[in-house]
């Protein structure tokens, strides 16, 4: 998979957290994924109890779907993924997540730089404090501060980031408001990804209709694997 082709228009990503997938869950989920065909499998999470390298290896054994690394911290770095999201948490002011960790990771990633997708990561408050906020020691932007979200996304694009990712956070009580997605979409020219709090087909449809290029689902599939089938059906219907 070429970095220039990522993400495809109206594509769907399944995010798998190595610390939330246990026992026979992965083979079952990958069987459904092989049938429903999300465009990408993303691997990563907020903590690191289990080896991300092992997870990516198992995913590749069970599926031919491209794997994208979504690293929650430096311990989750892996060269096995087809692409790597180089995340900058531009909604916060934690210097380690803006540049510090990137400096540490740069020598390790230098030989796979063709896999890197520089991504502006924007946390949007969606009803509860999430693991991402706690671990990153940052505060999400309130969803009613539309002008601040837009300005942050614009700044990310102007800095040369190749994608903007609006994230409600793992376990968010609600998803990113469609009106906010639309406003950001109108103001940037780079691809726009949306994730967090998506729990049904209508949420997926609203995100695509508002202008998301890539919709990422995670917890909803862990609780109900059939949600993945529903999400893929919505994607196919709108494509």
C-alpha positions as CSV (number, residue, x, y, z in Angstrom):
1,X,0.0,0.0,0.0
2,X,1.4,3.4,-1.0
3,X,1.3,6.3,1.5
4,X,-0.1,8.5,-1.3
5,X,-3.2,6.3,-1.6
6,X,-4.0,6.6,2.2
7,X,-6.7,7.1,3.1
8,X,-9.1,6.2,0.4
9,X,-12.2,8.3,0.0
10,X,-15.0,7.0,2.3
11,X,-12.8,4.3,3.8
12,X,-13.3,2.4,7.0
13,X,-10.7,1.5,9.6
14,X,-11.0,-1.1,12.4
15,X,-8.9,-0.1,15.4
16,X,-7.7,-3.1,17.6
17,X,-6.2,-2.4,21.0
18,X,-3.6,-5.0,21.9
19,X,-4.6,-4.7,25.5
20,X,-8.4,-5.2,24.9
21,X,-8.3,-8.2,22.5
22,X,-8.0,-11.5,24.4
23,X,-8.3,-15.3,23.9
24,X,-10.1,-16.2,20.7
25,X,-11.4,-12.7,20.1
26,X,-8.9,-11.8,17.4
27,X,-9.5,-14.9,15.1
28,X,-13.3,-14.3,15.5
29,X,-13.0,-10.6,14.7
30,X,-10.6,-11.2,11.8
31,X,-13.0,-13.7,10.3
32,X,-15.7,-11.1,10.3
33,X,-13.3,-8.5,8.9
34,X,-12.2,-10.9,6.1
35,X,-15.9,-11.2,5.1
36,X,-17.0,-7.5,5.6
37,X,-13.6,-6.0,4.3
38,X,-12.9,-2.8,6.2
39,X,-10.2,-0.9,4.2
40,X,-7.7,-0.9,7.1
41,X,-6.9,-2.6,10.4
42,X,-5.4,-0.1,12.8
43,X,-3.3,-1.5,15.8
44,X,-2.6,0.5,18.9
45,X,-3.9,1.8,22.2
46,X,-3.3,4.0,25.3
47,X,-1.4,1.5,27.4
48,X,1.2,-1.3,26.6
49,X,0.5,-4.5,28.5
50,X,0.8,-6.6,25.3
51,X,3.2,-6.6,22.4
52,X,2.0,-4.6,19.4
53,X,4.5,-6.4,17.2
54,X,2.9,-9.7,18.1
55,X,-0.6,-8.3,17.4
56,X,0.4,-7.0,14.0
57,X,2.0,-10.4,13.1
58,X,-1.2,-12.3,14.1
59,X,-3.4,-9.9,12.2
60,X,-1.3,-10.4,9.1
61,X,-1.5,-14.2,9.5
62,X,-5.3,-14.0,9.7
63,X,-6.1,-11.3,7.1
64,X,-4.8,-9.6,3.9
65,X,-6.2,-6.2,4.9
66,X,-3.5,-3.5,5.2
67,X,-2.4,-2.9,8.8
68,X,-1.8,0.7,10.0
69,X,0.1,1.4,13.2
70,X,-1.8,3.8,15.6
71,X,0.9,4.1,18.3
72,X,-0.3,5.2,21.7
73,X,3.2,5.5,23.0
74,X,6.9,4.8,22.0
75,X,6.7,1.2,23.3
76,X,4.1,0.5,20.5
77,X,6.4,1.4,17.7
78,X,6.7,-1.3,15.1
79,X,8.1,-1.6,11.5
80,X,5.8,-4.5,10.7
81,X,2.8,-2.3,9.8
82,X,2.1,-1.4,6.2
83,X,1.8,2.3,7.3
84,X,2.5,4.2,10.5
85,X,0.5,7.2,11.7
86,X,3.1,9.6,13.0
87,X,0.8,11.4,15.5
88,X,1.2,14.9,16.8
89,X,-1.4,15.8,19.5
90,X,-1.9,19.3,18.2
91,X,-5.0,19.9,20.4
92,X,-2.8,19.7,23.5
93,X,0.3,21.5,24.8
94,X,2.2,18.5,26.0
95,X,5.6,19.0,24.3
96,X,6.5,15.3,24.4
97,X,3.4,14.6,22.2
98,X,4.1,17.5,19.9
99,X,7.8,16.9,19.2
100,X,9.6,15.1,22.1
101,X,8.6,11.5,21.4
102,X,9.1,12.1,17.6
103,X,12.8,13.0,18.2
104,X,13.3,9.8,20.2
105,X,11.5,7.7,17.5
106,X,13.1,9.3,14.5
107,X,16.3,7.2,14.3
108,X,14.2,4.0,14.7
109,X,11.8,5.1,11.9
110,X,14.3,6.6,9.5
111,X,14.6,3.5,7.4
112,X,10.8,3.2,7.0
113,X,10.0,6.8,6.4
114,X,8.1,5.9,3.3
115,X,5.5,4.3,5.6
116,X,5.0,7.4,7.7
117,X,1.7,9.4,7.6
118,X,2.2,12.7,9.6
119,X,-1.1,13.1,11.3
120,X,-2.6,16.0,13.3
121,X,-4.4,14.4,16.2
122,X,-7.2,16.5,17.7
123,X,-9.1,15.4,20.8
124,X,-12.7,16.7,20.9
125,X,-14.6,16.4,24.2
126,X,-17.5,13.9,23.7
127,X,-19.2,13.5,27.1
128,X,-16.5,12.0,29.4
129,X,-12.8,12.2,30.2
130,X,-11.2,9.5,28.1
131,X,-8.0,7.3,28.5
132,X,-6.3,9.4,25.9
133,X,-6.8,12.6,27.8
134,X,-5.6,11.1,31.1
135,X,-2.5,9.4,29.5
136,X,-1.6,12.5,27.4
137,X,-2.1,14.9,30.3
138,X,-4.1,17.2,27.9
139,X,-7.6,18.5,27.8
140,X,-9.9,17.9,24.8
141,X,-11.3,20.8,22.9
142,X,-15.0,21.3,23.8
143,X,-17.2,20.4,20.7
144,X,-18.9,23.8,20.9
145,X,-15.6,25.6,20.4
146,X,-15.9,25.1,16.6
147,X,-13.6,28.0,15.7
148,X,-10.8,26.6,17.9
149,X,-11.1,23.1,16.4
150,X,-11.0,24.6,12.9
151,X,-8.0,26.8,13.7
152,X,-6.1,23.8,15.2
153,X,-6.8,21.7,12.1
154,X,-5.7,24.6,9.8
155,X,-2.5,25.0,11.8
156,X,-1.8,21.3,11.4
157,X,-2.3,21.4,7.6
158,X,-0.1,24.6,7.4
159,X,2.6,22.8,9.3
160,X,2.6,20.1,6.6
161,X,0.8,17.3,8.3
162,X,-0.8,15.0,5.8
163,X,-4.0,14.1,7.6
164,X,-6.2,15.5,10.4
165,X,-7.8,13.1,12.8
166,X,-10.7,14.3,14.9
167,X,-10.9,11.9,17.9
168,X,-13.6,11.6,20.6
169,X,-11.4,9.1,22.5
170,X,-11.8,5.5,23.4
171,X,-15.0,5.0,25.4
172,X,-16.4,8.4,24.4
173,X,-20.1,8.7,25.4
174,X,-21.0,10.4,22.1
175,X,-19.4,10.9,18.7
176,X,-18.0,14.0,17.0
177,X,-20.9,16.2,16.0
178,X,-21.5,16.1,12.2
179,X,-21.7,19.9,12.1
180,X,-18.2,20.1,13.5
181,X,-16.9,17.5,11.0
182,X,-18.5,19.6,8.2
183,X,-16.9,22.8,9.4
184,X,-13.4,21.3,9.6
185,X,-13.9,19.6,6.2
186,X,-14.7,22.9,4.5
187,X,-11.6,24.6,5.9
188,X,-8.9,22.0,5.2
189,X,-7.7,20.3,2.0
190,X,-5.9,17.3,3.5
191,X,-7.8,14.0,4.3
192,X,-10.0,14.0,7.4
193,X,-10.3,11.0,9.7
194,X,-13.0,10.7,12.4
195,X,-13.2,8.3,15.3
196,X,-14.5,7.8,18.9
197,X,-18.0,7.1,20.2
198,X,-19.4,5.6,16.9
199,X,-21.8,2.8,17.8
200,X,-24.3,2.3,15.0
201,X,-24.8,2.6,11.3
202,X,-26.4,6.1,11.6
203,X,-23.3,7.4,13.3
204,X,-21.2,6.1,10.5
205,X,-23.4,7.5,7.8
206,X,-23.5,10.9,9.6
207,X,-19.7,11.0,9.7
208,X,-19.3,10.2,6.0
209,X,-22.1,12.6,5.0
210,X,-20.4,15.4,7.0
211,X,-17.1,14.9,5.0
212,X,-15.0,12.3,6.8
213,X,-12.6,10.5,4.4
214,X,-11.8,7.8,6.9
215,X,-14.0,6.6,9.7
216,X,-12.4,4.6,12.5
217,X,-14.3,2.2,14.8
218,X,-13.0,0.3,17.7
219,X,-14.8,-0.3,21.1
220,X,-18.2,-0.7,19.4
221,X,-16.8,-3.8,17.5
222,X,-15.2,-5.3,20.6
223,X,-18.6,-5.1,22.3
224,X,-20.6,-6.2,19.2
225,X,-18.5,-7.6,16.3
226,X,-21.5,-7.5,14.0
227,X,-21.2,-3.7,14.2
228,X,-18.2,-4.1,11.8
229,X,-20.5,-5.7,9.2
230,X,-23.0,-2.9,9.6
231,X,-20.3,-0.2,9.3
232,X,-19.0,-1.8,6.1
233,X,-22.5,-2.0,4.6
234,X,-23.0,1.8,5.2
235,X,-19.6,2.5,3.6
236,X,-20.5,0.4,0.5
237,X,-23.9,2.0,0.2
238,X,-22.5,5.5,0.2
239,X,-19.5,4.8,-2.0
